[in-house]
Amino acid sequence: MKLENKKALVTGGSRGIGKSIARECAGRGMDLLLVAKREEGLNAAAREIKADFKVNVHFFAVDLRDPDGPRRVWDWCQAEGYRVNILVNNAGVAGTFAFQKSIPEYSDERILVNVRALVLLSRYFLSELKSHPRAYILNIGSLSAYFPIAYKSVYSSSKAFVLNFSRALKQELKGSSVSITVINPNGIRTNVDTHARIESHSKLSTRLFIQDSAEIARIAVNSMLRGRLVVVPGLLNRFLVVLSRIMPRGMRDRLAARIFGSELLEK
């Protein structure tokens, strides 16, 4: 589907799946508004996407951990007259760490970015989105939303929040022009830290379950445009979701702890 004369706002849009989603939207003719923490990465991503797809790309560097971070994104769009048709809440912070050994700021960062920023950006832009004949919110979740995962206790819980928030907001927006989609992929190689955690697992599980960010972006944008609410890409990953529902909870939680304990950098 071509989407010329529309603007997609992508948080965490300078690298990883955010950049892949930005490229997917640009390939469909959409102009882009990229938001991320570092201006250098944004500038490089904007130049690359402009050169490859000949679309307009604007960017804004902001730390979404800051109390006024989400509001500053909204104010920037208002000041520049950018009318957003698609909001992609992609920015997120992952990681694996024993909760008791973590500093409070470790958990706070995941709450501020994965939960607070996503909620506030959705709220700030909702009226603008509803003013269009057709508009979309695409939330990037995780397969971990379906599992209480030891050593990822805050992260997996934050993604369960994203899933439930998306479901609830979908009901509130029935009959409006705004469609909600949440995609819950398994591991994706997006940066050095993520790559190291992925490689800590067995080579077989890595080959079977780890996914390519460009393919996830294509599935995410297609699903969004089709109005799908919850998307779990990959047949084996959908099987894991079913398994999580029928397996005894204690067994499921112990298995997850054993699997993700291998990611701990500090044993």
DRENFI-770389 format. One line per 8 residues: for each residue z, y, x of N, C-alpha, C. Coordinates in nm, 4 decimals. Each point is the difference from the previous one (the first is absolute). Layout:
N
Z:Y:X:Z:Y:X:Z:Y:X ~ ...
This chain:
267
0.0000:-0.1196:0.0847:0.0000:0.1196:-0.0847:0.0000:0.1241:0.0879 ~ -0.0933:0.0918:-0.0252:-0.0052:0.1258:0.0727:0.0945:0.1002:-0.0647 ~ 0.0676:0.0787:0.0831:0.1015:0.0909:-0.0510:-0.0147:0.1384:0.0622 ~ -0.1225:0.0525:0.0025:-0.0224:0.1319:0.0571:0.0748:0.1051:-0.0807 ~ 0.0307:0.1134:0.0670:0.0685:0.1134:-0.0617:0.1421:-0.0333:-0.0441 ~ 0.0583:-0.1013:0.0623:0.1393:-0.0339:-0.0268:0.0761:0.0009:0.1316 ~ 0.1326:0.0204:-0.0101:0.0839:0.0063:0.1196:0.1085:-0.1067:-0.0057 ~ 0.0162:-0.0706:0.1120:0.1063:-0.0983:0.0139:0.1004:0.0504:0.1022
0.1263:0.0040:-0.0390:0.1086:0.0350:0.0909:0.0624:-0.1295:0.0495 ~ -0.0006:-0.0202:0.1321:0.0487:-0.1246:0.0593:0.1131:0.0318:0.0969 ~ 0.1213:-0.0468:-0.0314:0.1103:0.0171:0.0937:-0.0058:-0.1115:0.1046 ~ 0.0470:0.0312:0.1190:-0.0148:-0.0950:0.1095:-0.1463:-0.0279:0.0280 ~ -0.0825:0.1032:-0.0137:-0.1453:-0.0182:0.0029:-0.0640:0.0058:0.1367 ~ 0.0792:0.0078:0.1066:-0.0593:0.0158:0.1329:-0.0223:-0.1318:0.0728 ~ 0.0572:-0.1106:-0.0536:-0.0160:-0.1286:0.0682:0.0287:-0.1134:-0.0976 ~ -0.0240:-0.1223:0.0471:0.0364:-0.1178:-0.0781:-0.0693:-0.0086:-0.1341
0.0707:-0.0533:-0.0975:-0.0607:-0.0194:-0.1315:-0.0294:0.1334:-0.0678 ~ 0.0793:0.1028:0.0285:-0.0281:0.1315:-0.0578:-0.1344:0.0537:0.0442 ~ -0.0273:-0.0120:0.1288:-0.1299:0.0435:0.0519:-0.1123:-0.0866:-0.0570 ~ 0.0238:-0.1307:-0.0148:-0.1022:-0.0887:-0.0578:-0.0296:0.0366:-0.1445 ~ 0.1030:0.0343:-0.0761:-0.0205:0.0425:-0.1386:-0.0752:0.1333:-0.0027 ~ 0.0346:0.0902:0.0907:-0.0722:0.1276:0.0079:-0.1484:-0.0233:0.0280 ~ -0.0301:-0.0908:0.0905:-0.1390:-0.0310:0.0323:-0.0698:-0.0641:-0.1208 ~ 0.0693:-0.0861:-0.0704:-0.0576:-0.0630:-0.1189:-0.0335:0.1043:-0.1056
0.0892:0.0951:-0.0217:-0.0261:0.1074:-0.0966:-0.1145:0.0896:0.0474 ~ -0.0018:0.0310:0.1295:-0.1069:0.0838:0.0544:-0.1346:-0.0683:-0.0143 ~ -0.0029:-0.1323:0.0168:-0.1248:-0.0745:-0.0159:-0.0544:0.0049:-0.1409 ~ 0.0854:0.0364:-0.0947:-0.0422:0.0144:-0.1399:-0.0268:0.1464:-0.0362 ~ -0.0007:0.0865:0.1023:-0.0367:0.1391:-0.0212:0.1140:0.0938:-0.0298 ~ 0.1256:-0.0478:0.0110:0.1140:0.0858:-0.0320:0.0386:0.0872:0.1181 ~ 0.0396:0.1230:-0.0285:0.0631:0.0843:0.1003:0.1452:-0.0447:0.0167 ~ 0.0565:0.0294:0.1174:0.1318:-0.0540:0.0332:0.0995:0.1086:0.0368
0.1253:-0.0260:-0.0368:0.1147:0.0781:0.0442:0.0940:-0.0990:0.0686 ~ 0.0116:0.0116:0.1306:0.0799:-0.0945:0.0765:0.1336:0.0617:0.0376 ~ 0.1053:-0.0776:-0.0176:0.1357:0.0451:0.0321:0.0628:-0.1029:0.0933 ~ 0.0601:0.0468:0.1073:0.0738:-0.0881:0.0906:0.0921:0.0879:0.0842 ~ 0.0776:-0.0657:0.0856:0.1021:0.0722:0.0756:-0.0579:0.0773:0.1179 ~ -0.1007:-0.0573:0.0662:-0.0483:0.0602:0.1246:-0.1398:0.0593:-0.0163 ~ -0.0129:0.1262:0.0412:-0.1267:0.0715:-0.0167:-0.1110:-0.0587:0.0865 ~ 0.0348:-0.0511:0.1198:-0.1039:-0.0536:0.0891:-0.0718:-0.1178:-0.0656
0.0779:-0.0924:-0.0568:-0.0596:-0.1153:-0.0664:-0.0825:0.0391:-0.1200 ~ 0.0476:0.0967:-0.0757:-0.0738:0.0486:-0.1172:-0.1321:0.0626:0.0417 ~ 0.0042:0.0807:0.1036:-0.1204:0.0676:0.0475:-0.1050:-0.1019:0.0443 ~ 0.0442:-0.1026:0.0726:-0.0926:-0.1030:0.0469:-0.0591:-0.0789:-0.1165 ~ 0.0841:-0.0370:-0.0965:-0.0483:-0.0748:-0.1167:-0.0973:0.0835:-0.0818 ~ 0.0304:0.1286:-0.0175:-0.0873:0.0883:-0.0775:-0.1369:0.0136:0.0655 ~ -0.0030:0.0171:0.1321:-0.1279:0.0124:0.0708:-0.0819:-0.1277:-0.0150 ~ 0.0651:-0.1137:0.0144:-0.0699:-0.1282:-0.0095:-0.0600:-0.0209:-0.1393
0.0799:0.0255:-0.1022:-0.0464:-0.0245:-0.1372:-0.1103:0.0987:-0.0383 ~ 0.0141:0.1250:0.0399:-0.1057:0.0988:-0.0265:-0.1321:-0.0432:0.0632 ~ 0.0078:-0.0455:0.1233:-0.1220:-0.0398:0.0713:-0.0639:-0.1222:-0.0639 ~ 0.0803:-0.0934:-0.0466:-0.0527:-0.1252:-0.0542:-0.0506:0.0126:-0.1426 ~ 0.0613:0.0883:-0.0806:-0.0315:-0.0002:-0.1436:-0.0464:0.1346:-0.0560 ~ 0.0045:0.1055:0.0821:-0.0501:0.1314:-0.0431:0.0723:0.0496:-0.1261 ~ 0.1304:-0.0170:-0.0041:0.0796:0.0532:-0.1102:0.0949:0.1052:0.0568 ~ 0.0598:0.0784:-0.0883:0.0987:0.0985:0.0426:0.1347:-0.0690:0.0196
0.0635:0.0278:0.1113:0.1313:-0.0579:0.0296:0.0933:0.1121:0.0455 ~ 0.1074:0.0190:-0.0739:0.1033:0.0964:0.0367:0.1281:-0.0775:0.0277 ~ 0.0865:0.0567:0.0820:0.1223:-0.0738:0.0310:0.1191:0.0932:0.0131 ~ 0.1171:-0.0591:-0.0147:0.1258:0.0743:0.0028:0.1047:-0.0863:0.0687 ~ 0.0564:0.0508:0.1084:0.1026:-0.0740:0.0735:0.1373:0.0347:-0.0567 ~ 0.0712:-0.1029:-0.0434:0.1340:0.0200:-0.0565:0.0786:-0.1289:0.0164 ~ 0.1282:0.0131:0.0221:0.0885:-0.1156:0.0086:0.0598:-0.0244:-0.1379 ~ -0.0399:-0.1092:-0.0635:0.0467:-0.0288:-0.1359:0.1462:-0.0417:-0.0036
0.0638:-0.0149:0.1146:0.1449:-0.0217:0.0034:0.0758:0.1289:-0.0283 ~ -0.0636:0.1138:0.0237:0.0662:0.1277:-0.0224:0.0272:0.0206:-0.1488 ~ 0.1139:0.0604:-0.0345:0.0322:0.0209:-0.1417:-0.1086:0.0729:-0.0780 ~ -0.0673:0.0955:0.0661:-0.1048:0.0763:-0.0691:-0.1397:-0.0518:0.0310 ~ -0.0109:-0.1152:0.0684:-0.1308:-0.0518:0.0391:-0.0957:-0.0221:-0.1159 ~ 0.0386:-0.0779:-0.1020:-0.0912:-0.0211:-0.1134:-0.0385:0.1308:-0.0703 ~ 0.0952:0.0911:-0.0147:-0.0304:0.1278:-0.0661:-0.0983:0.0825:0.0822 ~ 0.0102:-0.0084:0.1316:-0.0923:0.0747:0.0859:-0.1425:-0.0516:-0.0150
-0.0168:-0.1295:-0.0236:-0.1342:-0.0545:-0.0245:-0.0568:0.0590:-0.1285 ~ 0.0792:0.0032:-0.1043:-0.0421:0.0584:-0.1277:-0.0336:0.1481:0.0159 ~ 0.0865:0.0738:0.0692:-0.0229:0.1436:0.0187:-0.1281:0.0251:0.0797 ~ -0.0275:-0.0839:0.0989:-0.1228:0.0126:0.0789:-0.1225:-0.0152:-0.0896 ~ -0.0006:-0.1006:-0.0841:-0.1145:-0.0218:-0.0901:-0.0162:0.1158:-0.0978 ~ 0.1109:0.0503:-0.0490:-0.0064:0.1142:-0.0932:-0.0524:0.1242:0.0691 ~ 0.0494:0.0261:0.1197:-0.0409:0.1202:0.0731:-0.1478:-0.0037:0.0365 ~ -0.0517:-0.1203:0.0302:-0.1400:-0.0132:0.0415:-0.0942:-0.0252:-0.1182
0.0552:-0.0192:-0.1180:-0.0835:-0.0236:-0.1178:-0.0598:-0.1389:-0.0062 ~ 0.0646:-0.0973:0.0638:-0.0507:-0.1372:-0.0014:0.0427:-0.0691:-0.1298 ~ -0.0962:-0.0503:-0.0739:0.0283:-0.0725:-0.1242:-0.0118:-0.1493:0.0277 ~ 0.1113:-0.0684:-0.0092:0.0096:-0.1402:0.0400:-0.0311:-0.0918:-0.1178 ~ -0.0954:-0.0913:0.0208:-0.0349:-0.1011:-0.1008:0.0680:-0.1338:0.0258 ~ 0.0253:-0.0271:0.1289:0.0622:-0.1266:0.0386:0.1145:0.0290:0.0955 ~ 0.1177:-0.0522:-0.0318:0.1157:0.0088:0.0887:0.0266:-0.1389:0.0566 ~ -0.0091:-0.0126:0.1308:0.0270:-0.1275:0.0666:0.1323:0.0116:0.0750
0.1031:-0.0624:-0.0539:0.1321:-0.0017:0.0636:0.0039:-0.1165:0.0986 ~ -0.0469:0.0273:0.1205:-0.0093:-0.1050:0.1010:0.1082:0.0103:0.1070 ~ 0.0465:0.1201:0.0295:0.0968:0.0183:0.1081:0.1207:-0.0904:-0.0201 ~ 0.0374:-0.0697:0.1051:0.1143:-0.0894:-0.0087:0.0513:-0.0350:0.1380 ~ 0.1229:-0.0473:0.0041:0.0624:-0.0394:0.1260:0.0484:-0.1433:-0.0150 ~ -0.0446:-0.0873:0.0912:0.0403:-0.1401:-0.0044:0.1040:-0.0249:0.1090 ~ 0.0004:-0.1195:0.0571:0.0942:-0.0317:0.1071:0.0861:-0.1201:-0.0338 ~ 0.0553:-0.0612:0.1030:0.0876:-0.1161:-0.0150:0.1228:0.0215:0.0865
0.1178:-0.0050:-0.0634:0.1238:0.0267:0.0740:0.1172:-0.0556:-0.0790 ~ 0.1013:-0.0484:0.0704:0.1217:-0.0453:-0.0667:0.0722:0.1213:-0.0579 ~ 0.0288:-0.0030:-0.1287:0.0553:0.1164:-0.0685:0.1288:0.0479:0.0665 ~ 0.0892:-0.0901:0.0351:0.1283:0.0378:0.0565:-0.0147:0.0692:0.1348 ~ -0.1060:-0.0322:0.0730:-0.0211:0.0599:0.1318:-0.0814:0.1295:-0.0077 ~ -0.0553:0.0302:-0.1157:-0.0844:0.1187:-0.0126:0.0851:0.1253:-0.0160 ~ -0.0538:0.1133:0.0444:0.0667:0.1279:-0.0239:-0.0353:0.0470:-0.1410 ~ 0.0828:0.0821:-0.0633:-0.0290:0.0449:-0.1366:-0.1367:0.0662:-0.0142
-0.0428:0.0704:0.1038:-0.1291:0.0694:-0.0073:-0.1164:-0.0968:-0.0150 ~ 0.0156:-0.1221:0.0495:-0.1050:-0.1015:-0.0125:-0.0277:-0.0289:-0.1473 ~ 0.1061:-0.0225:-0.0775:-0.0165:-0.0270:-0.1430:-0.0430:0.1254:-0.0755 ~ 0.0585:0.1128:0.0392:-0.0311:0.1247:-0.0698:-0.1477:0.0338:0.0102 ~ -0.0598:-0.0232:0.1169:-0.1420:0.0291:0.0199:-0.0857:-0.0803:-0.0970 ~ 0.0319:-0.1280:-0.0198:-0.0780:-0.0857:-0.0902:0.0169:0.0417:-0.1455 ~ 0.1176:0.0452:-0.0353:0.0222:0.0479:-0.1365:-0.0746:0.1314:-0.0234 ~ 0.0086:0.0916:0.0968:-0.0617:0.1313:-0.0151:-0.1517:-0.0089:-0.0128
-0.0632:-0.0845:0.0815:-0.1459:-0.0077:-0.0008:-0.0509:-0.0978:-0.1049 ~ 0.0543:-0.1230:-0.0005:-0.0530:-0.1047:-0.0886:0.0312:0.0237:-0.1458 ~ 0.1120:0.0665:-0.0282:0.0430:0.0190:-0.1388:-0.0067:0.1467:-0.0408 ~ 0.0784:0.0840:0.0655:0.0128:0.1391:-0.0449:-0.1326:0.0752:0.0039 ~ -0.0702:-0.0076:0.1126:-0.1257:0.0749:0.0122:-0.1016:-0.0477:-0.1035 ~ -0.0101:-0.1314:-0.0197:-0.0944:-0.0550:-0.0979:0.0302:0.0501:-0.1408 ~ 0.1273:-0.0009:-0.0366:0.0394:0.0440:-0.1345:-0.0267:0.1490:-0.0184 ~ 0.0414:0.0810:0.0968:-0.0162:0.1446:-0.0157:-0.1462:0.0421:0.0018
-0.0810:-0.0595:0.0852:-0.1427:0.0339:0.0001:-0.0639:-0.0379:-0.1328 ~ 0.0365:-0.1146:-0.0538:-0.0523:-0.0404:-0.1316:0.0398:0.1019:-0.1061 ~ 0.1231:0.0472:0.0064:0.0466:0.0977:-0.0997:-0.0694:0.1351:0.0162 ~ -0.0104:0.0483:0.1239:-0.0622:0.1304:0.0220:-0.1459:0.0012:-0.0456 ~ -0.0733:-0.1082:0.0250:-0.1437:0.0001:-0.0272:-0.0365:-0.0531:-0.1384 ~ 0.0968:-0.0466:-0.0766:-0.0339:-0.0659:-0.1260:-0.0701:0.0929:-0.0990 ~ 0.0500:0.1201:-0.0158:-0.0638:0.0928:-0.0945:-0.1424:0.0335:0.0421 ~ -0.0192:0.0177:0.1299:-0.1349:0.0258:0.0522:-0.0910:-0.1188:-0.0269
0.0483:-0.1208:0.0239:-0.0805:-0.1194:-0.0235:-0.0360:-0.0135:-0.1480 ~ 0.0943:0.0291:-0.0871:-0.0239:-0.0137:-0.1438:-0.1003:0.1020:-0.0526 ~ -0.0257:0.1054:0.0774:-0.0956:0.1021:-0.0442:-0.1447:-0.0436:0.0186 ~ -0.0219:-0.1117:0.0730:-0.1350:-0.0507:0.0228:-0.0360:-0.1041:-0.1058 ~ -0.1282:-0.0135:-0.0329:-0.0412:-0.1041:-0.0953:0.0365:-0.1401:0.0464 ~ 0.0021:-0.0209:0.1332:0.0389:-0.1295:0.0549:0.0648:0.0236:0.1351 ~ 0.1179:-0.0576:0.0200:0.0723:0.0174:0.1257:0.0807:-0.1259:0.0294 ~ 0.0463:-0.0101:0.1260:0.0610:-0.1250:0.0445:0.1169:0.0262:0.0943
0.1007:-0.0866:-0.0093:0.1046:-0.0091:0.1018:-0.0075:-0.1408:0.0582 ~ -0.0156:-0.0072:0.1309:-0.0040:-0.1282:0.0695:0.1220:-0.0072:0.0912 ~ 0.0916:-0.0905:-0.0305:0.1202:-0.0197:0.0812:-0.0175:-0.1227:0.0888 ~ 0.0336:0.0159:0.1266:-0.0103:-0.1120:0.0941:0.1359:-0.0678:0.0087 ~ 0.0065:-0.1207:-0.0556:0.1223:-0.0775:0.0037:-0.0047:-0.1019:0.1115 ~ 0.0529:-0.1187:-0.0277:0.0042:-0.1062:0.1003:0.0328:-0.1310:-0.0694 ~ -0.0450:-0.1091:0.0580:0.0375:-0.1307:-0.0513:0.1513:-0.0189:0.0046 ~ 0.0652:0.0704:0.0899:0.1462:-0.0105:0.0107:0.0709:0.0505:-0.1251
-0.0711:0.0690:-0.0892:0.0604:0.0446:-0.1255:0.0509:-0.1166:-0.0837 ~ -0.0559:-0.1189:0.0227:0.0356:-0.1177:-0.0792:0.1104:-0.0835:0.0646 ~ 0.0474:0.0412:0.1191:0.0974:-0.0795:0.0746:0.1139:0.0876:0.0513 ~ 0.1258:-0.0388:-0.0215:0.1100:0.0667:0.0714:0.0003:-0.0532:0.1436 ~ -0.0389:0.0824:0.0951:-0.0238:-0.0489:0.1360:0.1095:0.0483:0.0947 ~ 0.0756:-0.0935:0.0548:0.0980:0.0335:0.1027:-0.0708:0.0624:0.1190 ~ 0.0661:0.0941:0.0632:-0.0512:0.0764:0.1144:-0.1079:0.1007:-0.0407 ~ -0.0407:-0.0045:-0.1252:-0.0853:0.1038:-0.0592:0.0618:0.0423:-0.1336
0.1324:0.0026:-0.0040:0.0692:0.0165:-0.1277:-0.0357:0.1309:-0.0695 ~ -0.0029:0.1092:0.0739:-0.0320:0.1293:-0.0611:-0.1501:0.0104:-0.0268 ~ -0.0808:-0.0455:0.0957:-0.1450:0.0082:-0.0177:-0.0463:-0.0819:-0.1206 ~ 0.0393:-0.1268:-0.0074:-0.0460:-0.0838:-0.1118:0.0518:0.0539:-0.1329 ~ 0.1211:0.0540:-0.0002:0.0540:0.0590:-0.1228:-0.0754:0.1265:-0.0391 ~ -0.0414:0.0772:0.1005:-0.0767:0.1218:-0.0301:-0.1344:-0.0350:-0.0619 ~ -0.0615:-0.1112:0.0444:-0.1288:-0.0397:-0.0563:0.0167:-0.0622:-0.1380 ~ 0.1145:-0.0643:-0.0260:0.0293:-0.0456:-0.1367:0.0128:0.1207:-0.0923
0.0594:0.1076:0.0507:0.0072:0.1244:-0.0775:-0.1395:0.0522:-0.0315 ~ -0.0885:0.0025:0.1000:-0.1360:0.0506:-0.0209:-0.0707:-0.0810:-0.1091 ~ 0.0160:-0.1310:0.0032:-0.0619:-0.0863:-0.1011:0.0545:0.0309:-0.1381 ~ 0.1317:0.0067:-0.0142:0.0600:0.0249:-0.1317:-0.0256:0.1419:-0.0490 ~ 0.0026:0.0961:0.0912:-0.0317:0.1385:-0.0361:-0.1423:0.0107:-0.0533 ~ -0.0937:-0.0673:0.0665:-0.1402:0.0040:-0.0426:-0.0156:-0.0616:-0.1387 ~ 0.0650:-0.1124:-0.0226:-0.0064:-0.0651:-0.1307:0.0568:0.0907:-0.1096 ~ 0.1130:0.0605:0.0279:0.0646:0.0847:-0.1002:-0.0836:0.1242:-0.0296
-0.0527:0.0626:0.1062:-0.0788:0.1216:-0.0196:-0.1282:-0.0303:-0.0762 ~ -0.0563:-0.1175:0.0215:-0.1201:-0.0416:-0.0739:0.0251:0.0071:-0.1506 ~ 0.1176:-0.0456:-0.0432:0.0326:0.0018:-0.1427:0.0148:0.1429:-0.0512 ~ 0.0604:0.0862:0.0804:0.0179:0.1392:-0.0416:-0.1325:0.0736:-0.0116 ~ -0.0989:-0.0424:0.0776:-0.1273:0.0717:0.0038:-0.1073:-0.0638:-0.0877 ~ 0.0394:-0.0972:-0.0819:-0.0967:-0.0597:-0.0922:-0.0586:0.1078:-0.0908 ~ -0.1308:-0.0042:-0.0152:-0.0671:0.0991:-0.0834:-0.0381:0.1260:0.0742 ~ 0.0434:0.0127:0.1271:-0.0378:0.1172:0.0799:-0.1229:-0.0340:0.0836
-0.0455:0.0982:0.0747:-0.1178:-0.0206:0.0851:0.0349:-0.0571:0.1370 ~ 0.1294:-0.0237:0.0240:0.0447:-0.0428:0.1336:0.0270:-0.1501:0.0008 ~ -0.0618:-0.0687:0.0944:0.0180:-0.1438:0.0182:0.0856:-0.0256:0.1234 ~ 0.0881:-0.0987:-0.0071:0.0887:-0.0356:0.1115:-0.0389:-0.1364:0.0546 ~ -0.0065:-0.0099:0.1317:-0.0239:-0.1282:0.0670:0.0977:-0.0127:0.1155 ~ 0.0573:-0.1191:0.0173:0.0813:-0.0295:0.1175:-0.0571:-0.1255:0.0646 ~ -0.0307:0.0084:0.1278:-0.0534:-0.1153:0.0731:0.1074:-0.0505:0.0952 ~ 0.0194:-0.1319:0.0027:0.1072:-0.0614:0.0781:-0.0581:-0.0977:0.1022
-0.0494:0.0504:0.1117:-0.0584:-0.0884:0.1014:0.1070:-0.0669:0.0847 ~ -0.0403:-0.1047:0.0699:0.0843:-0.0618:0.1013:-0.0129:0.0834:0.1277 ~ 0.0382:-0.0538:0.1140:-0.0047:0.0757:0.1240:-0.1402:0.0483:0.0337 ~ -0.0082:0.1213:0.0527:-0.1267:0.0595:0.0428:0.0218:0.0582:0.1388 ~ -0.0892:-0.0303:0.0923:0.0112:0.0578:0.1337:-0.0406:0.1471:-0.0063 ~ 0.1005:0.0892:0.0068:-0.0303:0.1425:-0.0125:0.0369:0.0804:0.1238 ~ 0.0997:-0.0451:0.0767:0.0400:0.0717:0.1199:0.0660:-0.0979:0.0969 ~ 0.0409:0.0494:0.1158:0.0530:-0.0868:0.1046:0.1255:-0.0729:-0.0475
0.0891:0.0712:-0.0692:0.1251:-0.0603:-0.0455:-0.0268:-0.1099:-0.1020 ~ -0.0878:0.0286:-0.0959:-0.0336:-0.1002:-0.1010:-0.0672:-0.1204:0.0646 ~ -0.0883:0.0251:0.0955:-0.0694:-0.1089:0.0682:0.1002:-0.0919:0.0700 ~ 0.1002:0.0590:0.0651:0.0999:-0.0802:0.0708:0.0799:-0.0867:-0.0962 ~ 0.0360:0.0549:-0.1166:0.0756:-0.0787:-0.0982:-0.0849:-0.1139:-0.0541 ~ -0.1266:0.0266:-0.0261:-0.0894:-0.1034:-0.0521:-0.0164:-0.1129:0.1005 ~ -0.0153:0.0369:0.1274:-0.0225:-0.1017:0.1022:0.1229:-0.0860:0.0263 ~ 0.1174:0.0430:-0.0527:0.1208:-0.0805:0.0180:-0.0010:-0.1245:-0.0879
-0.0880:-0.0033:-0.1005:-0.0107:-0.1155:-0.0888:-0.0970:-0.1024:0.0591 ~ -0.0046:-0.1172:-0.0610:-0.0891:-0.1042:0.0495:-0.1453:0.0426:-0.0137 ~ -0.0849:-0.0526:0.0865:-0.1419:0.0362:-0.0041:-0.0641:-0.0446:-0.1303 ~ 0.0456:-0.1125:-0.0553:-0.0562:-0.0485:-0.1255:0.0308:0.0958:-0.1144 ~ 0.1255:0.0414:-0.0127:0.0352:0.0919:-0.1082:-0.0687:0.1340:0.0174 ~ -0.0168:0.0415:0.1263:-0.0710:0.1257:0.0252:-0.1441:-0.0090:-0.0490 ~ -0.0679:-0.1119:0.0314:-0.1392:-0.0163:-0.0430:-0.0108:-0.0099:-0.1518 ~ 0.0964:-0.0643:-0.0643:-0.0092:-0.0247:-0.1438:0.0336:0.1229:-0.0845
0.0973:0.0796:0.0442:0.0559:0.1013:-0.0887:-0.0254:0.1444:0.0425 ~ -0.0243:0.0265:0.1276:-0.0173:0.1376:0.0450:-0.1383:0.0505:-0.0399 ~ -0.0050:0.1254:-0.0454:-0.1221:0.0526:-0.0594:-0.0533:0.1215:0.0751 ~ -0.1277:0.0259:-0.0180:-0.0690:0.1108:0.0656:0.0138:0.1266:-0.0833 ~ 0.0314:0.1118:0.0648:0.0269:0.1229:-0.0752:-0.1226:0.0519:-0.0745 ~ -0.1197:-0.0164:0.0567:-0.1213:0.0465:-0.0686:-0.0244:-0.0806:-0.1276 ~ 0.0239:-0.1320:0.0073:-0.0182:-0.0837:-0.1185:0.1051:0.0324:-0.1058 ~ 0.1247:0.0236:0.0414:0.1054:0.0379:-0.0947:-0.0354:0.1333:-0.0656
-0.0534:0.0928:0.0778:-0.0385:0.1304:-0.0562:-0.1093:-0.0160:-0.1046 ~ -0.0988:-0.0844:0.0284:-0.1075:-0.0231:-0.0970:0.0552:-0.0595:-0.1292 ~ 0.0867:-0.1004:0.0127:0.0604:-0.0617:-0.1190:0.0847:0.1014:-0.0756 ~ 0.0776:0.0804:0.0735:0.0882:0.0977:-0.0632:-0.0780:0.1025:-0.0818 ~ -0.1062:0.0554:0.0596:-0.0764:0.1043:-0.0702:-0.0767:-0.0595:-0.1170 ~ -0.0598:-0.1169:0.0186:-0.0687:-0.0651:-0.1121:0.0953:-0.0289:-0.1151 ~ 0.1178:-0.0522:0.0318:0.0985:-0.0325:-0.1033:0.0485:0.1252:-0.0713 ~ 0.0209:0.1059:0.0759:0.0413:0.1270:-0.0580:-0.1031:0.0517:-0.0996
-0.1263:-0.0010:0.0393:-0.1056:0.0522:-0.0871:-0.0200:-0.0868:-0.1241 ~ 0.0376:-0.1266:0.0102:-0.0096:-0.0891:-0.1158:0.1235:0.0057:-0.0895 ~ 0.0996:0.0759:0.0430:0.1188:0.0169:-0.0829:0.0986:-0.1147:0.0077 ~ -0.0060:-0.0823:0.1065:0.0957:-0.1099:0.0139:0.1359:0.0554:0.0403 ~ 0.1054:-0.0565:-0.0569:0.1345:0.0503:0.0286:0.0565:-0.0591:0.1287 ~ 0.0141:-0.1320:0.0074:0.0610:-0.0660:0.1158:-0.1044:-0.0886:0.0670 ~ -0.0145:0.0167:0.1308:-0.0996:-0.0752:0.0765:0.0682:-0.0670:0.1189 ~ -0.0175:-0.1311:0.0126:0.0442:-0.0738:0.1185:-0.1255:-0.0600:0.0631
-0.0489:0.0577:0.1079:-0.1256:-0.0496:0.0593:0.0204:-0.1309:0.0756 ~ -0.0907:-0.0940:-0.0223:0.0050:-0.1260:0.0714:0.0580:-0.1120:-0.0844 ~ -0.0759:-0.1094:-0.0130:0.0428:-0.1134:-0.0822:0.1323:-0.0587:0.0485 ~ 0.0155:-0.0167:0.1312:0.1228:-0.0570:0.0535:0.1200:0.0913:-0.0249 ~ -0.0226:0.1300:0.0059:0.1091:0.0938:-0.0273:0.0410:-0.0036:-0.1471 ~ -0.0968:-0.0172:-0.0881:0.0344:-0.0137:-0.1423:0.0785:-0.1292:-0.0236 ~ -0.0336:-0.1045:0.0770:0.0759:-0.1250:-0.0088:0.1447:0.0230:0.0436 ~ 0.0221:0.0808:0.1039:0.1350:0.0299:0.0456:0.0807:0.0713:-0.1089
-0.0660:0.0876:-0.0743:0.0691:0.0696:-0.1087:0.0452:-0.0999:-0.1067 ~ -0.0893:-0.0918:-0.0364:0.0363:-0.1032:-0.0973:0.1142:-0.0857:0.0539 ~ -0.0097:-0.0361:0.1277:0.1027:-0.0827:0.0627:0.1349:0.0712:-0.0016 ~ -0.0002:0.1305:0.0193:0.1252:0.0754:0.0009:0.0710:-0.0051:-0.1349 ~ -0.0774:-0.0225:-0.1064:0.0580:-0.0025:-0.1347:0.0552:-0.1371:-0.0379 ~ -0.0545:-0.1056:0.0605:0.0419:-0.1343:-0.0399:0.0946:-0.0642:0.1014 ~ 0.0041:0.0504:0.1227:0.0883:-0.0557:0.1019:0.1441:0.0429:-0.0275 ~ 0.0979:-0.0859:0.0184:0.1404:0.0408:-0.0131:0.0290:0.1212:0.0880
0.0739:0.0966:-0.0558:0.0171:0.1273:0.0700:0.0644:-0.0156:0.1370 ~ 0.1040:-0.0841:0.0079:0.0667:-0.0165:0.1286:-0.0934:-0.0541:0.1055 ~ -0.0806:-0.0983:-0.0367:-0.0963:-0.0581:0.0932:-0.1037:0.1035:0.0416 ~ -0.0505:0.0755:-0.0982:-0.1000:0.1038:0.0287:0.0543:0.1029:0.0970 ~ 0.1242:0.0467:-0.0232:0.0565:0.1057:0.0831:0.0306:-0.0494:0.1407 ~ 0.0471:-0.1249:0.0127:0.0265:-0.0555:0.1330:-0.1301:-0.0180:0.0787 ~ -0.1046:-0.0427:-0.0692:-0.1290:-0.0174:0.0654:-0.0551:0.1330:0.0500 ~ 0.0096:0.1038:-0.0837:-0.0478:0.1326:0.0409:0.0784:0.0508:0.1201
0.1321:-0.0228:0.0003:0.0828:0.0441:0.1122:-0.0413:-0.0703:0.1285 ~ -0.0312:-0.1292:-0.0096:-0.0409:-0.0755:0.1182:-0.1348:0.0503:0.0521 ~ -0.0922:0.0254:-0.0912:-0.1340:0.0441:0.0394:0.0047:0.1372:0.0655 ~ 0.0681:0.0942:-0.0646:-0.0045:0.1384:0.0500:0.1029:0.0253:0.1082 ~ 0.0942:-0.0923:0.0164:0.0900:0.0126:0.1143:-0.0751:-0.0097:0.1311 ~ -0.1178:-0.0654:-0.0012:-0.0806:-0.0117:0.1217:-0.0562:0.1342:0.0445 ~ -0.0014:0.0993:-0.0911:-0.0522:0.1317:0.0362:0.1012:0.0856:0.0738 ~ 0.1276:-0.0390:-0.0035:0.1029:0.0828:0.0611:-0.0256:0.0160:0.1490
-0.0005:0.1245:0.0429:-0.0183:0.0272:0.1417:0.1295:-0.0274:0.0765 ~ 0.1127:0.0157:-0.0710:0.1296:-0.0225:0.0624:0.0637:-0.1215:-0.0661 ~ 0.0092:-0.1119:0.0686:0.0504:-0.1250:-0.0556:0.1533:-0.0025:0.0044
